[in-house]
Amino acid sequence: MKKLWFFFIAVAIVSCKQEVKVDYAILLGKIENTSSSKITLYNTYDTSNKKELTLENGQFTDTVKINNTSKFFLRQGNNSITVFLAEGDKLNFTYDANKADSTLVFTGENSAISTYLIKKRNNNKELEIDMKDLYSLKEAGFVSHLLEVKKNQNDFLYNAAGLSENFMKNETSNINYEYLSSLSNYENYHSYFSKNRDFKVSDKISNQLKDLSFENEEDFKFSRNYRSLTTNSYQKKATTLVESDSLTSDIAYLKTLATVKNDEIKNKLLYDAAKYEVTYTADLETYYALYSKASTNKENDAKITESYHKLKVLAKGNPSPKFTDYENNAGGTISFDDLKGKYVYMDIWATWCGPCIAEIPFLKKVEKLYHTKNIEFLSISIDDVKDHEKWQKMIIDKELGGMQLLADNNWESQFIQDYLIKGIPRFILLDPKGNIVSANAPRPSDKKLTELFDELKI
């Protein structure tokens, strides 16, 4: 009897071992004719989740944790490829860095899906038309074009070999969500490109969008198009809340997201919003309290809490973070302590930033209006070192005034990190003692800026 009992125990132990689930995949790559020493792997569900892989003679082998998505993309130099990885997979790929599109080959588990994703990208390129041309189409022509693209994509999917049934199901839904996402954008984009601000879509479009559900976790994880539709839906609800309750848009959006029933979807949308908006909000305490009450993801919460505590240091009246020896386009270097004695209005910008350049004419007007006042206008570029000449040329071409400085390490500059700057343009106002008046000052195009200057009697 004892022997039989031990036998059952042994079977149970073996069974338990067999049920251990692997939560990672193994990825192997070989890239010919590359001078790159690194290749970067991004998680498509959260692109901030990335991993640097070291190439040795153009090769690497690494494990990839499967978390929320099976889709990843790899970036090496100018080459970018999409890969599909499921738990337990061992996927291999090879390509020539000089002609990646024509030489890329996948082998191993689920390699057919990765191959499909690459071929789909090339197929879609042949269907693309210019965004302005697309959204300038009359409604009937626009819908007809989208249906033609959708049919082409479905035919391409069903003619692909070796795809799993579950992938086929999810990808079919994804193609439909892409179609619906384009439909949902039509009213705004057509209104813009046609310069008809009163344009409204017909019931033919609106009826296709009105009954969509945004609580499908599987679709949310799989489909970027579904995530886009979901985000847009809650942003529209937030706009209604702004109008009815006189809330700021960031606070209204958090209140709207708090109503999402699915925790995975709610936490993802909350974090995607908060990781940027917490650095811009005009009411940090209310924003943080709303986020903390709604979110149930401890990992996300820790990151937002860290940002919150850093931002509290940037409150009005606190000493500003400093920088040392930033290159001055006029010659020499400038440090933060050289600026004391005047108010300082800082513009954090870059030559590649369209919204930054759009503010330049307004900034010039404000500079001219206050050029005899006790204020210094300071622009800090976060351009990369390789764009040094481009920075200098734009200063000349745009006839930029004020003091023009170049940060020492672009986005990674300590001063930029200390201010938790996640997007540009960003404007900062300091008092003559070097203390913060506003870590998120109004833009030059906003009349609130000159109102603030006048309030301070600058």
N, C-alpha and C positions, 0 to 999 in steps of 0.2 A: 504493500500500500504506500509505504514511504517512497519507494522508487517511482511509483506512478505519480505521486504528488510532486516530486522533484522534476519529473518529466514535464508536467503541466507548467511548472514555474519556468523551466528552461524555454519552453515554447513561447510563453508569455513574454519573456525577456527578448527573445529573438524577434517576435512580432513587433514589440515596441521599437526595437532598433530599426526594423524595416520601415516603420512609419515616420521616421525622422525626415522632415521635408527640407530639401536644399532650397535656400532663398537667394541663390546667386547663379550666374552663368559664367562660363569661361570664354573669353574673347581673345582670339589670336589674329595678329595682322602682320603682313609682310608688304612693305612699300618699296618699290624699286626706284632708283634715280632720285632719291630725296636727300636734301641737305638738312632737313629738319631733325632736331634732337628730341622733340616733343610732339605729342598728338593729344588733343583735348577731347574728352568724352563728356557730352552734355545729356542730361535727362530732359526729355522733351516736355514732361509734366511740370518740371521746375528747373528752368535753365540756369538758375543760380547754383544748382546742384551739379557741379562739374568735377572732373578728375583729370589731372595731368598724367599722361602715360609716357614713360621714357622709351625712346627708340634706340635699339642697339643694332647697328648695321641695317637699319630700316625695319627692324622686327620688334614685336612685343608680345607678351602673354600676360593677361591680367584677369582677375575676377571682377565681376560687375554685380553689385547688389541690386536685386529687382525690387523696386519700391514704388508702387502706384502706377507704373507704366512698363511696357515692354519695348517702347520705342526710344531710341537714343540716336544722337547724331555725333559724328566724329569730324573734327576740323584739323586739317594738317595743311599749313600754308594757305593756298587759295582753294584747296580741295575740301569738299564737305560731302560726307556720305551718311545715309540713314541706315541704321541696323535695327533688327527686331530680335530681342532676347527674352526667352522665358526661363523660369527656374530649371536648372539642370542642363541647359543647353551648352554645347561646345561649338561655337561658330568661328569659322576661319574666313578671312578675306585677303585678297591680294590685288594690287594694282600698280601701275606705273604712274608715278607722280606727274610725269609730263603729259600723260593722256589718260587720266583717271576714268573718264566716262566710257571710253571704249575698251579698257583693259580690266575693269573691276569684275572680280569673280568671287562668289560666296560658296562655301561648302560647309557641311555639317548640319546639325539639327535646325530646323526652321529656316534653312538658307533660302528656300523658295520664297518665303515672305519678304526677307531682306532684298532679294532680287526683284520681286514685284514692286517694292517701294521705290527702288531706284528707277526702274523702267516706267513706273507711274509718273515720277517727277519729269522725266524726259517727254513722256506722252502729253502731260499737262502743258509743257512749254509750247508745244505745237498748237494748243487750243487757246492760248492766252491772247488777249488783245489789250491795247492800252487802256488803263483805268478810266481815263477821261472819255475815251471813245465808247467804252462799255456803258458807263453810267450816263452818258449823254443820249443814249438810244431812247426812243419812245418806249412806253411800257410794253407794248405788244412785242416789239423787236427784242427788247431786253429779256423778257421772259422766254421768248422763243430761243434765244441764244443760250440761256442757262439750261433749258431742257435738252438742247442738243449736246451741250457739254456733259450734262448728267448722264445721258444715254451712252455717250462715248466712254465715259469712265466706268459705267456698269458693264458695258460690253468688254472693256479691257480687263476688268476684274474677273469676269466669268470665263474668259478665255485663258487666264493665267493657270499654270499647272502647279500642283503640289501644295496648294493652300489648304489650311485646316478649315473645318466647317465653322468653328467658332470665330476664326479670323474673318472668314467670308461674311458672316452675319454682322460683325462689328464694322467691317469696312463698308458694307452696303449702307448701314445706318450713317456712317461718317460721310459718304458721298451725298446722301440726302441732306445731311446737316450743312454741308458746304453750299448746296443749292439754296437752302432756307436762309443761311447766313447772308448770302448775296442779296436775296429778296429783302431781308430786313434792313439792309444798308441802302436800298435803292432810293427811298424817299429823301433822305438827307443828302446823299451824293448827287442825285439828279437835280435837286433843288439848288445845290451849290454850282454845279457845272452849267446848268441851264440859266442860272441867275434868276430863277423864279422862286422866291422865298415862300410863296403861298402854295407851292405844289404839294399835293397829297396823292398817295397811291390809291388805286381802285380797290374794291372789295375782293377782286381776283387775287390780289397779293395779300391784303390784310387778313383774309379768311384762312389762308394757309398758315399763318403765324399765330393766330389767336388761341388755339387750343393746345399749344405745345406744353409739355411738362418739363420742369427743370429740376427734378429730383432723382434722375436716373444716374446712379453712381458709376455703373459700368460704362455707360456712354461718356460720362464726364471724364473719366480717366483715359479712355481710349481716344476720344475725338477732340482735337483742338477746336474744330468748328462748333461742336456742341458747347464747349466751354465758352466760346465767344458769344454764342446765342444766349447762354445763361447769364453771362456778365452784362450784356446789353439789356436783357430783360429787367434785371434788378437795378441797373442804372436808370432806366426809364421810370421805374417805380419810385426811385429816390428823387427824381426830378419833380414828380407829382408832390412828394412830401415837402420838398423845398418850397414849392408854391403855396401849399396849404398850411404849413406850420412855420413858415418863415425861418427855416433852418439853413445853415450853410451846406453846400453840396457834400462835403466830406462827412459831416455828422449825419446827414440824411441817408447817405449810402450805408454807413455802419448800422443805423437803425433798421434799414431795409434788410440787410444781410442777416441780422439777428433773427429774422422770421424764417430763414431757411430750415427745413426740417432735417435734411440729411446732414449729419455731422461732417463727413468728409468734404462734401461740396461747400458747406458753410465755412469750415476752417480754411480751406484753400482760398476762397474768395476774400475772406477777412484778411488773411495774411498777405495775399497779393496786393490788396489795397493798402494795408497799414504799413508795409515795409517802406513804401514811398511817402504816403500821405501823412504819416506821423511826423515826418520832418518838415512838412509844410503847413500843418494845421495852425489856425489862429487860436485855438482853444485846446492846448495840449492835455490838460487835466480831464476835460470832458471826453475828448477823443480816446484817451488811454483807458478811462473807466468803462466806456461803451465797448471798446475792443475786448478788454479783460473779462467783462461779464458775458459776452457772446461766445468767445472762443473756448474750445475744450482741448486744443492741441498744445501739450506742454512744451514741446520742442519749439514750436512757433512762438508761444507766449514768452519763452526765455529770451528769444531774439528781440521781440518788440519791447520787452521790459528793459533790456540792455540799451536799446535806442532811446527809450523814454528817460532813463536816468542820465544818459549823455545829453539829451536835449534840455533837461532841467538846468544843466550848467550853462546853457545858452539863453537863459531867461533875461529879460530886460534888466539892466543895471549891473549884471555880472561882467567881470573882465573878459575881454575877447580872447580866444585862442590866438597864438602868434605865429609868424613865419619869419625866417631869417634868410637874408641874401638872395632874394628873388631878382632875376635879371630884369633890369630896366631898359626898355627899348631906347631910351634917350642916352644911355650910357651908364656903366657901373651897376651897382646892385642896391636894392632897398630892403630894409627889414621893417617889421611891424612897428617897432619903437620909434622909427624915424617919422612916423605919421602923427604922433601926438601933438595936440595944440589946436587941431581943427576937427570939425565933424568929418567923417570919412564915409562916402557912399561907394560901396564896392560892387562891381559887376563881375561875377564869375561866368566865364564864357569860353567858347572855342571857335575856331574858324569854320569847323564843319557843322556847327549848330545853327540850323535855319531860324528858329525862334530867337536866338541870340542876335543874329544879324538883323532881324526884323525890328528889334528894339533900338538899333543904333541911331536912326533919325530922331527918335524921341529923346534918347539920351543926349544927343547933341543940343537939342532945344533946351533941355533942363540945364545942361552945362552953361549954355550961353546966358540963360536967365539968372543963374546964381554965380557967375564967374567972378564977381567982386565980393562975394560973401565968404563967411568963415567955414568953407567946406572944400574938401579935396575929393575929386572924382577919380576913382582908382579902378582900373580894369585888370583882372587877373585871368590870363588864359591858361587853360589846362590842356593845351595842345601837346602832343607828343614831341619829343626832341627831334624826331625825323621831320616834323612839320615846322621847324624853326623859321625857315625862309618864308614859308607860306604865311606864318604869323606876322612877320615883319612886312611882307608885301601888302597884306590886308590893312595894316595900320596906315600905310601910305595911300593905298588905293581908296580906302574909305575915309581918309583924312580924319582918323580917330583922334580925339582930344584927350585931355586928362592925362593921368599917369598910366602907362602901359607896362604891365609886368607879366613875366612868364613863370608859372609855378614850377617847382623843382622836379616833380615826378607825376605829372598829369593827375589822373583820378586818385592815384595813390599818395599824393602829397599829403603830409601830415596835417597841414592847415585845412585842406579839403575834407579829410577824414574827421578832423575834430569838429567841423561844422556839420558832419553827417550829410554832406551834399550828395544826393542820389540822382539829381537831374539839373540841367541848366537850360536857360539862364537862371541864376540865383542872385539876388541882391541883398546886401547887408548894410545896415547903417550903424555907425559907431559914434560915440560922443567924443569931445576933445580929450578926455582922459583915457580913451581906449576901451571904454565900457560899451556894452551892447545896448543900442536903442531898439533895434529890431534885427533878429537873425533871419527873418523872412520879410524884408522891406518891400513895399510896392514897386512894381516895375515902372520904368520911365513913362510908359504909355498909359499908366493909370493916374488919373488926376489926384488920387489919394496921396501920391508921393509929394507933390508940391503943397498939398494941404498939411502934410506932416511936417515938411520943412518950415512952413509958415507958423505952425503951432509951436515949433521949437525955437522960433525967432532966429532962424539961421540967416 
